[in-house]
């Protein structure tokens, strides 16, 4: 057996091709296969293997981004120690975010065209290559024969592409492989690795600084004379912190390259029920042959008859609009735990997957992947690129005119507004954290001062003559500030939503936390005028931590989840990439704005003004979500609400959500306000 074959045993409890050769026969009752595949998925437990593969890659991407952010002052100290405007840091951050946007959109679209599996692992290869390239970047031979700055920008851009690709791929795998009842927990559990990666990045940075500095003779903290010697120590610190990011990537890539394709993509896009059945069995079969799932599979296969022979010629002659066409047939499942398929698509019923999406004239019975997968999304050999472009343009116009178009715009706006605040708050921005923590008024620097506010002095610490001591203190202070405020608040926020994700309606909860954030930002901004640079500065720190908690318990986590739930399979990756990239566009704009306004400086007015500006943005986000984003859970009858009913909001299936909002859900500006007026009259 080849090495790849051995790795695939991670997913296989039995060899499906040998145990179930009858799954490959030409004559099968294909109507039964999709419902049986969904029965297996819906009856499955919370898959730790699926979580590990999705979360490990997402953790890796988050760690690489956070680690390079936290050591930014080290770059400034070593390579541009006299810079004071922050131009280099801005350029690096913008390059990373641009790469992230590109990765989100490109890989999201490609995942719809070619499948999730074929791209899963490619993004980690990009992350590994970019990480190793960044750790080996240099200024050339001897006395700086070239500039290291372009190399840092290049590798950070490539790193951003890999990290951006992680968003849609991790979310799609987690969402499409999960049972409906576990989908919310799975997505939150994957996203929770982001603050954990933040913890790891700051923790590793602090340990690296302590250990490498202690090995230096004399220790960096006690040596204030040799800048070149200190630069070598700091250079080792940042390379170690960044380079360690490749370790979890190498571990995660094993599972990434061997994970089977998602059954929903195989059913709806690849049109290959047999492959979907095999793929599902690889992940959710029992621990050994003869387990419950294996017995069910065997009984199903043996009970399937050959009476439903596919008549290719007849299918070619039939049209989708013909009521008798098999393209319009739908499956009905009697099991209460299984999605229901009904002709009238009653939205009050449990979830369903219309078999009209499974074109029988394209079904493959061998269980093998064909080259025409995703043909609806990409050019094929029968049409030119111009023809494909025209067809795609028509599809986009049709999509945007439908309900999914307004939902995509609404989710994108919410993510855009959220990331303006999230990155504007100073996510791993040591200048802003330093301002919040400052308890002593900064002395005004004279124009001729030998100690101007260098970029590397992110906390604006009074610089002693021993600059080496200063850089040590700056880095250590940055790590401690984040570990005391941003990191614990983010982790607790994600943990709380993990506990209650199925006990609150997600969209409504996001609306509520948006409103709370508007209030908190107003309080934090106001507190700066009373306690800034005083012994009572802890008030601002507490409210800042509360804001980070609210961001992660609400919008930050939920915006990660919603695009993986709201759209149909054929467009899910593309829509996810667009929504996520919209958020990073907001991050780019706020980074440029903060740099132009000089918010990282010692004055409190710019920072307070920015916080006040964030408040109405959060209210706009709440309004957009309330008006245009449908709920992804079944509603609870408020007239008969009780503690018991409130304890659980059942998730709707992906197929049910893709068919449109539940009956009774009111979406749209006009409809919302008309409904409010009618309710007020009553």
Phi and psi in degrees as a GROMACS rama.xvg file:
@    title "Ramachandran Plot"
@    xaxis  label "Phi"
@    yaxis  label "Psi"
@TYPE xy
-70.0258  167.203  UNK-2
-63.864  -39.0051  UNK-3
-64.0539  -38.3769  UNK-4
-62.3569  -39.5844  UNK-5
-65.2503  -39.5015  UNK-6
-64.7659  -34.2291  UNK-7
-66.817  -17.0308  UNK-8
-65.0644  -15.4039  UNK-9
-55.4978  -33.4203  UNK-10
-100.05  -15.598  UNK-11
-102.47  123.959  UNK-12
-91.041  -27.1908  UNK-13
-138.497  157.407  UNK-14
-82.9577  102.398  UNK-15
-62.3403  -40.6162  UNK-16
-63.2773  -32.4563  UNK-17
-85.4641  -40.4616  UNK-18
-72.8595  -31.2425  UNK-19
-129.247  64.5567  UNK-20
-63.6618  -24.3377  UNK-21
-70.3186  -9.95951  UNK-22
-71.8593  -11.3914  UNK-23
-101.491  -0.578981  UNK-24
-68.5532  155.522  UNK-25
-71.9279  -36.7237  UNK-26
-98.8158  107.63  UNK-27
-138.374  157.914  UNK-28
-83.7409  86.8105  UNK-29
-69.3404  -18.8411  UNK-30
-64.1324  -28.5221  UNK-31
-83.7446  -23.1114  UNK-32
-66.9184  -50.6463  UNK-33
-57.9007  -42.6372  UNK-34
-67.2128  -32.5058  UNK-35
-72.8646  -38.1837  UNK-36
-59.8371  -47.7187  UNK-37
-66.8538  -31.17  UNK-38
-62.8159  -42.2163  UNK-39
-63.364  -46.8089  UNK-40
-64.37  -46.2044  UNK-41
-67.1524  -28.3237  UNK-42
-88.7463  0.948877  UNK-43
-78.9595  163.49  UNK-44
-88.8497  -177.64  UNK-45
-71.9359  109.215  UNK-46
-79.0579  111.876  UNK-47
-69.2958  -27.9616  UNK-48
-68.7733  -44.6658  UNK-49
-61.8833  -43.2828  UNK-50
-61.2266  -45.2163  UNK-51
-62.0357  -44.6344  UNK-52
-65.531  -42.2089  UNK-53
-70.6864  -46.697  UNK-54
-72.3327  -35.2314  UNK-55
-64.0778  -40.619  UNK-56
-68.6394  -40.4823  UNK-57
-65.9939  -38.7494  UNK-58
-60.4645  -44.0716  UNK-59
-61.1731  -47.197  UNK-60
-61.8423  -42.6949  UNK-61
-65.4585  -40.8701  UNK-62
-62.1012  -44.2253  UNK-63
-62.9727  -37.9607  UNK-64
-70.4129  -48.2457  UNK-65
-65.2423  -39.1996  UNK-66
-64.8651  -40.0365  UNK-67
-73.3363  -25.4908  UNK-68
-71.7869  -41.8612  UNK-69
-72.7018  -20.8441  UNK-70
-100.603  13.524  UNK-71
-56.4048  -41.5528  UNK-72
-60.6556  -29.323  UNK-73
-65.4848  -42.1512  UNK-74
-59.0536  -46.4494  UNK-75
-62.203  -40.2641  UNK-76
-66.8292  -40.2112  UNK-77
-81.4386  -41.8184  UNK-78
-108.106  -28.2967  UNK-79
-139.183  67.7075  UNK-80
-67.9846  -19.0596  UNK-81
-103.04  3.08808  UNK-82
-68.9675  142.344  UNK-83
-129.551  -8.64878  UNK-84
-97.3785  -13.2812  UNK-85
78.3066  16.345  UNK-86
-62.1591  -44.3805  UNK-87
-64.2031  -44.852  UNK-88
-63.132  -39.9659  UNK-89
-62.076  -45.2005  UNK-90
-60.9826  -40.8234  UNK-91
-65.7677  -44.0897  UNK-92
-65.1069  -42.5347  UNK-93
-65.1422  -42.157  UNK-94
-60.3886  -41.2695  UNK-95
-64.016  -44.2919  UNK-96
-68.8274  -36.5984  UNK-97
-63.5044  -44.0886  UNK-98
-61.2871  -38.5362  UNK-99
-63.3845  -43.8966  UNK-100
-58.8827  -45.7867  UNK-101
-61.9427  -44.2683  UNK-102
-62.665  -39.8743  UNK-103
-62.7741  -48.5371  UNK-104
-71.7028  -47.0581  UNK-105
-64.6487  -50.5951  UNK-106
-72.5973  -30.3991  UNK-107
-63.1744  -43.0809  UNK-108
-67.1028  -44.83  UNK-109
-64.3992  -32.1662  UNK-110
-64.7372  -31.9961  UNK-111
-72.8779  -35.355  UNK-112
-76.2992  -48.5474  UNK-113
-109.842  -5.19753  UNK-114
102.201  158.44  UNK-115
-73.7192  -39.8148  UNK-116
-63.6062  -41.2038  UNK-117
-65.2652  -20.976  UNK-118
-104.571  -15.0721  UNK-119
-72.8687  110.046  UNK-120
119.255  -30.4994  UNK-121
-62.14  -41.953  UNK-122
-66.0932  -32.8938  UNK-123
-70.0309  -34.9854  UNK-124
-60.9909  -42.1777  UNK-125
-61.4713  -44.2238  UNK-126
-62.4087  -43.3585  UNK-127
-63.8954  -47.2315  UNK-128
-61.5645  -45.1478  UNK-129
-65.5406  -38.7667  UNK-130
-64.4918  -47.346  UNK-131
-65.5136  -38.5332  UNK-132
-63.7087  -40.8037  UNK-133
-65.8991  -41.6802  UNK-134
-67.4803  -20.3556  UNK-135
-102.92  3.44615  UNK-136
-64.969  142.712  UNK-137
-147.723  176.662  UNK-138
-97.4689  9.76208  UNK-139
93.9373  -162.287  UNK-140
-82.1577  133.896  UNK-141
56.6003  -112.48  UNK-142
-90.4682  63.8112  UNK-143
50.586  74.4994  UNK-144
-76.0185  -12.1293  UNK-145
-151.816  167.523  UNK-146
-90.3274  136.926  UNK-147
-81.5545  -19.8372  UNK-148
-58.2354  -47.9466  UNK-149
-59.9966  -34.2155  UNK-150
-67.1844  -40.9572  UNK-151
-62.3237  -43.4645  UNK-152
-61.7872  -43.828  UNK-153
-62.5396  -49.8263  UNK-154
-69.0644  -33.0461  UNK-155
-68.5212  -35.6229  UNK-156
-63.5296  -46.7124  UNK-157
-62.983  -39.9424  UNK-158
-61.8673  -40.1663  UNK-159
-61.4962  -37.9193  UNK-160
-61.4788  -45.9897  UNK-161
-63.9144  -42.2625  UNK-162
-67.5666  -40.4521  UNK-163
-61.2666  -39.0371  UNK-164
-63.9273  -27.9164  UNK-165
-62.5077  -34.9157  UNK-166
-59.1203  -61.4608  UNK-167
-66.0329  -38.7647  UNK-168
-68.7223  -45.151  UNK-169
-62.7945  -43.3256  UNK-170
-67.1194  -40.2103  UNK-171
-66.8274  -44.5732  UNK-172
-61.2267  -47.2224  UNK-173
-62.7131  -40.9502  UNK-174
-72.3382  -46.9265  UNK-175
-78.2267  -21.4323  UNK-176
-89.2561  -11.8247  UNK-177
-88.7517  147.946  UNK-178
-66.0676  151.385  UNK-179
-54.6871  -40.3639  UNK-180
-68.6956  -23.2701  UNK-181
-106.071  -1.72259  UNK-182
-61.7646  -43.3983  UNK-183
-62.0832  -47.3199  UNK-184
-62.8689  -38.8187  UNK-185
-62.9224  -46.7341  UNK-186
-65.4051  -41.4959  UNK-187
-65.6493  -41.0705  UNK-188
-63.0761  -36.7315  UNK-189
-66.57  -46.3306  UNK-190
-67.5125  -28.381  UNK-191
-62.0135  -19.9034  UNK-192
-68.8959  -15.1348  UNK-193
-65.8273  -54.5409  UNK-194
-64.8798  -28.5886  UNK-195
-66.2767  -37.3901  UNK-196
-66.521  -35.3641  UNK-197
-62.7939  -42.9292  UNK-198
-60.8688  -45.0001  UNK-199
-63.5011  -41.6431  UNK-200
-63.1264  -46.0107  UNK-201
-71.5934  -38.0901  UNK-202
-65.1223  -45.0381  UNK-203
-63.5691  -39.4066  UNK-204
-61.2267  -43.5781  UNK-205
-66.0495  -44.166  UNK-206
-64.7247  -40.0922  UNK-207
-64.2661  -41.166  UNK-208
-62.9818  -45.9911  UNK-209
-62.3397  -49.3676  UNK-210
-70.5985  -46.0406  UNK-211
-69.6086  -38.3369  UNK-212
-64.7809  -39.255  UNK-213
-66.0017  -30.5649  UNK-214
-75.9856  -19.6751  UNK-215
-71.8219  138.247  UNK-216
-114.185  112.183  UNK-217
-72.8475  164.216  UNK-218
-54.4768  148.455  UNK-219
-57.7046  -36.6075  UNK-220
-66.5618  -20.9848  UNK-221
-110.596  5.81077  UNK-222
-115.109  111.06  UNK-223
-117.758  25.5407  UNK-224
-117.537  -34.2988  UNK-225
-109  99.1944  UNK-226
-65.9602  -38.0557  UNK-227
-63.2276  -41.3514  UNK-228
-65.4473  -40.7672  UNK-229
-65.4413  -36.9425  UNK-230
-62.498  -37.304  UNK-231
-65.5075  -37.9177  UNK-232
-66.387  -48.6958  UNK-233
-64.3906  -34.444  UNK-234
-62.5636  -39.9886  UNK-235
-65.1487  -37.4154  UNK-236
-61.5486  -52.2028  UNK-237
-68.6902  -33.653  UNK-238
-69.024  -36.8706  UNK-239
-67.4007  -45.1575  UNK-240
-61.3747  -45.354  UNK-241
-70.6381  -43.8121  UNK-242
-63.1055  -31.8626  UNK-243
-64.3762  -16.5446  UNK-244
-64.9164  -20.4274  UNK-245
-75.7898  -19.7094  UNK-246
-65.7422  -55.0105  UNK-247
-63.3956  -27.7109  UNK-248
-65.3778  -40.7572  UNK-249
-64.8702  -35.7347  UNK-250
-71.6732  -39.1008  UNK-251
-73.0847  -28.7542  UNK-252
-67.1988  -24.0234  UNK-253
-61.4172  -50.0153  UNK-254
-68.4961  -33.0971  UNK-255
-63.3442  -41.2733  UNK-256
-78.7208  -12.2404  UNK-257
-114.241  -5.85485  UNK-258
-67.2664  137.512  UNK-259
-69.4902  162.78  UNK-260
-67.7757  150.438  UNK-261
-68.9865  139.237  UNK-262
-63.635  -32.732  UNK-263
-66.6602  -38.7883  UNK-264
-67.7433  -39.4106  UNK-265
-65.4078  -36.3755  UNK-266
-75.2869  -45.7894  UNK-267
-91.0359  -30.542  UNK-268
-108.082  -52.0046  UNK-269
-73.8276  -19.7161  UNK-270
57.1973  45.1975  UNK-271
-130.825  81.4415  UNK-272
-61.1004  -37.4113  UNK-273
-63.1287  -43.7212  UNK-274
-64.6794  -36.5481  UNK-275
-63.6209  -39.5166  UNK-276
-65.9951  -43.3285  UNK-277
-63.9181  -45.1337  UNK-278
-60.7293  -43.3185  UNK-279
-64.4956  -40.6292  UNK-280
-65.7439  -33.5964  UNK-281
-62.3509  -34.2171  UNK-282
-90.8485  -39.9491  UNK-283
-112.734  9.7686  UNK-284
-71.2998  167.58  UNK-285
-70.4943  -179.952  UNK-286
-71.7149  -17.2362  UNK-287
-159.241  160.59  UNK-288
-56.6894  139.762  UNK-289
97.7698  -3.06542  UNK-290
-70.1382  174.028  UNK-291
-56.9194  -48.4523  UNK-292
-65.3058  -39.5288  UNK-293
-63.0629  -41.1771  UNK-294
-63.1985  -42.3474  UNK-295
-62.0378  -42.2711  UNK-296
-61.5933  -44.2822  UNK-297
-64.6315  -45.2136  UNK-298
-62.3251  -39.4211  UNK-299
-63.9587  -45.5702  UNK-300
-65.6749  -39.201  UNK-301
-71.096  -31.8116  UNK-302
-82.2436  -13.5634  UNK-303
-71.0932  132.817  UNK-304
-100.427  171.671  UNK-305
-100.048  18.0055  UNK-306
-75.0526  -21.5111  UNK-307
-93.8347  68.658  UNK-308
-76.771  137.272  UNK-309
-81.0741  119.056  UNK-310
-96.208  97.3963  UNK-311
-60.6168  -43.0191  UNK-312
-64.7109  -41.1168  UNK-313
-64.2005  -38.4324  UNK-314
-68.8952  -35.0516  UNK-315
-66.0946  -32.4684  UNK-316
-78.2256  -23.4973  UNK-317
-83.7725  152.044  UNK-318
-109.591  152.665  UNK-319
-59.4228  -29.741  UNK-320
-78.7655  -12.2814  UNK-321
-70.3281  120.848  UNK-322
-57.7018  -25.7232  UNK-323
-86.8392  -4.53399  UNK-324
-68.3633  140.399  UNK-325
-64.75  -13.0978  UNK-326
-68.1654  -16.4106  UNK-327
-107.617  2.85394  UNK-328
-70.8962  147.623  UNK-329
-132.521  151.573  UNK-330
-97.0351  144.332  UNK-331
-122.641  126.719  UNK-332
-114.951  136.728  UNK-333
-89.9577  -21.8535  UNK-334
-66.1485  131.395  UNK-335
-65.7123  -25.3595  UNK-336
-86.8694  0.141518  UNK-337
-110.007  143.438  UNK-338
-53.6503  141.395  UNK-339
-95.524  141.332  UNK-340
-118.541  112.259  UNK-341
-127.527  148.965  UNK-342
-66.5732  -35.4493  UNK-343
-91.5572  0.352456  UNK-344
51.9462  54.7055  UNK-345
-67.7526  115.815  UNK-346
-69.2782  -13.5902  UNK-347
-78.4556  -14.3888  UNK-348
-79.9296  164.306  UNK-349
-60.4621  174.743  UNK-350
-64.5589  160.371  UNK-351
-151.997  159.997  UNK-352
-123.161  112.323  UNK-353
-64.9538  129.729  UNK-354
-78.01  -3.19306  UNK-355
-63.7092  -18.1094  UNK-356
-80.3446  -12.2906  UNK-357
-104.612  94.806  UNK-358
-77.443  115.523  UNK-359
-71.2483  -21.1003  UNK-360
-73.6179  -6.49947  UNK-361
-115.678  4.07463  UNK-362
-67.7215  133.698  UNK-363
-102.024  136.24  UNK-364
-102.393  -0.85257  UNK-365
-90.3704  -11.0383  UNK-366
77.2154  9.48755  UNK-367
-102.424  154.195  UNK-368
-81.8427  136.936  UNK-369
-103.099  167.614  UNK-370
-79.6671  -7.07986  UNK-371
-102.097  20.5623  UNK-372
-64.0582  142.414  UNK-373
68.4415  25.2878  UNK-374
-64.9065  -20.7649  UNK-375
-73.5813  -14.4859  UNK-376
-107.982  -15.8169  UNK-377
-136.478  164.804  UNK-378
-63.5385  147.241  UNK-379
-119.203  175.881  UNK-380
-69.5309  -11.7087  UNK-381
-92.4796  -6.23585  UNK-382
-133.89  150.414  UNK-383
-78.7955  169.24  UNK-384
-62.9198  -37.4653  UNK-385
-63.8993  -42.6657  UNK-386
-62.5749  -43.3701  UNK-387
-62.4079  -40.0804  UNK-388
-63.6725  -41.2838  UNK-389
-64.9731  -42.4529  UNK-390
-64.2042  -41.7408  UNK-391
-64.7872  -40.1486  UNK-392
-61.7675  -40.4765  UNK-393
-65.267  -40.6076  UNK-394
-63.814  -40.4643  UNK-395
-63.9589  -44.1285  UNK-396
-61.7369  -42.6735  UNK-397
-64.2502  -40.2457  UNK-398
-64.2832  -45.0998  UNK-399
-69.7751  -26.0387  UNK-400
-76.3287  -21.3526  UNK-401
-83.9775  178.091  UNK-402
-63.0385  -30.8335  UNK-403
-65.6126  -30.0304  UNK-404
-63.8685  -47.0481  UNK-405
-67.4007  -33.3475  UNK-406
-65.7679  -43.0251  UNK-407
-61.2481  -44.1352  UNK-408
-61.8504  -42.6996  UNK-409
-65.1521  -45.8274  UNK-410
-63.5685  -39.8132  UNK-411
-64.0209  -41.1245  UNK-412
-63.6615  -44.225  UNK-413
-61.1012  -43.6548  UNK-414
-67.7357  -38.0667  UNK-415
-59.9463  -49.6715  UNK-416
-66.935  -38.9102  UNK-417
-61.3178  -48.1144  UNK-418
-69.835  -23.8038  UNK-419
-59.884  -46.1066  UNK-420
-73.6522  -41.0935  UNK-421
-62.6803  -49.1043  UNK-422
-78.7469  -29.3124  UNK-423
-69.263  -26.896  UNK-424
-66.9499  -11.9903  UNK-425
96.7828  42.6799  UNK-426
-57.8371  109.216  UNK-427
56.6346  29.3312  UNK-428
-100.143  100.79  UNK-429
-65.0069  -25.4693  UNK-430
-63.0777  -46.7048  UNK-431
-69.279  -40.9128  UNK-432
-62.7344  -39.348  UNK-433
-62.0852  -39.4085  UNK-434
-63.087  -42.5116  UNK-435
-66.1988  -34.1783  UNK-436
-84.6863  -12.576  UNK-437
-67.9807  131.505  UNK-438
-119.502  4.4286  UNK-439
-131.84  135.648  UNK-440
-64.5738  132.986  UNK-441
-76.1143  128.344  UNK-442
-69.8225  141.136  UNK-443
-68.9942  132.007  UNK-444
-84.6357  133.663  UNK-445
-78.3531  153.065  UNK-446
-56.6071  -31.4823  UNK-447
-93.5281  8.99973  UNK-448
-61.6466  134.956  UNK-449
-74.6829  -6.40381  UNK-450
-122.091  65.6496  UNK-451
-67.7227  167.353  UNK-452
-73.6299  84.3206  UNK-453
-63.5718  153.778  UNK-454
-59.4525  -37.6111  UNK-455
-71.6497  -21.4191  UNK-456
-85.0947  67.1397  UNK-457
-64.901  -23.141  UNK-458
-96.1191  4.34702  UNK-459
52.7169  42.4908  UNK-460
-71.4466  146.33  UNK-461
-59.9618  123.574  UNK-462
-86.4716  120.068  UNK-463
-76.7477  172.71  UNK-464
-63.6594  -29.8571  UNK-465
-83.0824  86.2165  UNK-466
-61.2553  -28.5138  UNK-467
-63.6636  -39.4798  UNK-468
-63.5435  -36.5968  UNK-469
-64.7267  -45.8985  UNK-470
-65.4972  -35.4614  UNK-471
-62.3595  -46.4262  UNK-472
-65.9105  -37.8774  UNK-473
-62.3045  -50.0855  UNK-474
-64.6839  -44.711  UNK-475
-63.2516  -40.5936  UNK-476
-64.3883  -40.9801  UNK-477
-59.605  -47.1624  UNK-478
-61.3141  -44.1061  UNK-479
-66.0153  -43.1675  UNK-480
-56.8944  -46.6971  UNK-481
-66.5705  -41.2573  UNK-482
-68.2451  -22.7397  UNK-483
-91.4143  -21.6642  UNK-484
-123.362  -72.7294  UNK-485
-60.5066  -49.1205  UNK-486
-64.9245  -55.047  UNK-487
-63.0106  -37.7254  UNK-488
-63.9044  -39.727  UNK-489
-67.8134  -43.0016  UNK-490
-64.3678  -45.2833  UNK-491
-62.4088  -40.7834  UNK-492
-59.9658  -46.2819  UNK-493
-65.6012  -36.9846  UNK-494
-66.4604  -39.0925  UNK-495
-65.2202  -45.1972  UNK-496
-68.0073  -28.2832  UNK-497
-63.289  -37.7895  UNK-498
-72.3696  -34.8769  UNK-499
-113.879  14.0709  UNK-500
-61.6642  -30.639  UNK-501
-98.8285  7.47141  UNK-502
-112.063  -0.742094  UNK-503
-133.738  145.961  UNK-504
-70.9751  121.184  UNK-505
-59.869  -49.3858  UNK-506
-65.4416  -44.2625  UNK-507
-63.0302  -38.2188  UNK-508
-66.6076  -37.8761  UNK-509
-64.1432  -40.7554  UNK-510
-59.3617  -45.201  UNK-511
-62.9923  -45.1156  UNK-512
-69.5276  -30.7677  UNK-513
-58.96  -44.7238  UNK-514
-64.8543  -43.5869  UNK-515
-61.3733  -38.9617  UNK-516
-62.9926  -38.8331  UNK-517
-59.0242  -42.1313  UNK-518
-67.4059  -42.8333  UNK-519
-65.3039  -41.8522  UNK-520
-61.7732  -37.2758  UNK-521
-64.5932  -41.0126  UNK-522
-66.8404  -44.3732  UNK-523
-62.907  -44.929  UNK-524
-61.6303  -40.1686  UNK-525
-67.289  -37.0015  UNK-526
-64.2791  -27.8776  UNK-527
-61.7096  -31.4587  UNK-528
-75.9291  -14.7398  UNK-529
-106.585  -36.7544  UNK-530
-121.074  2.18675  UNK-531
-63.2366  130.88  UNK-532
57.3913  38.7011  UNK-533
-130.913  173.446  UNK-534
-69.7673  -14.239  UNK-535
-93.9993  17.916  UNK-536
-63.8931  -14.1769  UNK-537
-60.5699  -24.4617  UNK-538
-61.0505  -46.0011  UNK-539
-63.9666  -39.513  UNK-540
-61.1517  -43.5995  UNK-541
-62.8999  -46.715  UNK-542
-68.5291  -32.0739  UNK-543
-63.3382  -44.2376  UNK-544
-63.2112  -37.8461  UNK-545
-63.1446  -39.7889  UNK-546
-63.7944  -39.4343  UNK-547
-67.1098  -35.6299  UNK-548
-62.748  -47.0223  UNK-549
-65.0737  -37.6487  UNK-550
-60.9474  -43.5951  UNK-551
-82.8878  -28.3039  UNK-552
-76.2264  -20.0626  UNK-553
-119.909  -104.152  UNK-554
-58.4773  -40.1728  UNK-555
-62.8895  -42.1863  UNK-556
-76.7513  -42.5864  UNK-557
-71.302  -35.1959  UNK-558
-66.8001  -27.2203  UNK-559
-68.0407  -33.1238  UNK-560
-82.4114  -45.9623  UNK-561
-58.054  -45.2796  UNK-562
-63.7771  -21.7936  UNK-563
-82.2837  -3.97735  UNK-564
-118.032  -29.608  UNK-565
-83.4263  -18.9104  UNK-566
-114.81  157.593  UNK-567
-72.9176  162.913  UNK-568
-58.4381  -41.2371  UNK-569
-67.2307  -21.296  UNK-570
-119.001  2.55683  UNK-571
-62.7881  -44.5512  UNK-572
-65.6844  -43.9811  UNK-573
-63.4769  -46.8568  UNK-574
-63.2029  -39.4275  UNK-575
-62.6366  -45.8257  UNK-576
-60.8775  -40.7938  UNK-577
-65.6043  -45.1515  UNK-578
-63.3148  -45.2812  UNK-579
-66.3815  -39.926  UNK-580
-65.608  -30.7308  UNK-581
-61.3994  -38.4886  UNK-582
-62.6389  -43.6675  UNK-583
-70.104  -26.2094  UNK-584
-63.4922  -41.6048  UNK-585
-61.9659  -37.7666  UNK-586
-64.0527  -40.1598  UNK-587
-62.1137  -47.0296  UNK-588
-63.5018  -41.4264  UNK-589
-71.3376  -32.5603  UNK-590
-62.4918  -44.3949  UNK-591
-65.5823  -42.0713  UNK-592
-64.3976  -44.298  UNK-593
-63.8679  -39.2525  UNK-594
-64.452  -42.936  UNK-595
-67.3671  -33.4328  UNK-596
-84.9888  -9.97935  UNK-597
66.6756  38.5546  UNK-598
-66.6635  -25.8817  UNK-599
-77.0607  0.228581  UNK-600
-77.8177  -176.386  UNK-601
-78.0944  -10.5075  UNK-602
-80.9449  142.163  UNK-603
-83.6509  -25.5891  UNK-604
-60.198  -45.9889  UNK-605
-61.0156  -41.7172  UNK-606
-66.242  -43.9115  UNK-607
-62.9936  -40.5092  UNK-608
-62.1249  -39.4643  UNK-609
-64.7873  -42.4195  UNK-610
-63.831  -40.077  UNK-611
-63.67  -35.3112  UNK-612
-67.9316  -32.7801  UNK-613
-66.5796  -30.5395  UNK-614
-57.7155  -53.2581  UNK-615
-65.4424  -27.7005  UNK-616
-63.1057  -39.2641  UNK-617
-66.5635  -36.3288  UNK-618
-66.5868  -37.7927  UNK-619
-63.4631  -42.2762  UNK-620
-59.9152  -41.7935  UNK-621
-63.1849  -41.7321  UNK-622
-65.2391  -44.7437  UNK-623
-62.1073  -45.6334  UNK-624
-63.6667  -40.6553  UNK-625
-65.9504  -36.5716  UNK-626
-83.3188  -41.0818  UNK-627
-117.064  -14.0831  UNK-628
-98.4445  120.783  UNK-629
-75.81  156.166  UNK-630
-75.2885  144.96  UNK-631
-103.052  10.5081  UNK-632
-126.635  156.824  UNK-633
-69.2469  136.343  UNK-634
-72.2008  156.529  UNK-635
-105.221  137.594  UNK-636
-68.4187  106.492  UNK-637
-63.6614  -27.1966  UNK-638
-67.7489  -23.8602  UNK-639
-119.749  27.7004  UNK-640
-67  143.767  UNK-641
-148.012  171.285  UNK-642
-60.5009  -38.1314  UNK-643
-65.2982  -42.8078  UNK-644
-67.3774  -38.1431  UNK-645
-67.4639  -17.4511  UNK-646
-68.7467  -16.0209  UNK-647
-154.545  130.907  UNK-648
-113.187  110.799  UNK-649
-67.0761  135.741  UNK-650
-70.8949  144.588  UNK-651
-84.8851  150.543  UNK-652
-72.1482  160.367  UNK-653
-59.8703  -38.6382  UNK-654
-69.5678  -37.846  UNK-655
-66.505  -43.561  UNK-656
-62.2101  -41.2385  UNK-657
-63.5873  -25.1763  UNK-658
-79.3118  -8.23672  UNK-659
127.673  172.138  UNK-660
-63.9199  157.566  UNK-661
-63.7257  152.978  UNK-662
-60.7974  133.059  UNK-663
99.1699  -17.6016  UNK-664
-75.4338  134.121  UNK-665
-110.773  119.592  UNK-666
-126.471  148.39  UNK-667
109.025  144.953  UNK-668
-60.9693  -51.0498  UNK-669
-64.2065  -46.3334  UNK-670
-64.0775  -37.9448  UNK-671
-62.3028  -47.4548  UNK-672
-74.5309  -32.4924  UNK-673
-63.3089  -41.6135  UNK-674
-63.7821  -39.645  UNK-675
-62.7862  -42.2071  UNK-676
-64.8135  -41.8329  UNK-677
-64.8425  -39.4892  UNK-678
-65.567  -37.721  UNK-679
-66.9333  -36.3467  UNK-680
-65.6086  -35.6054  UNK-681
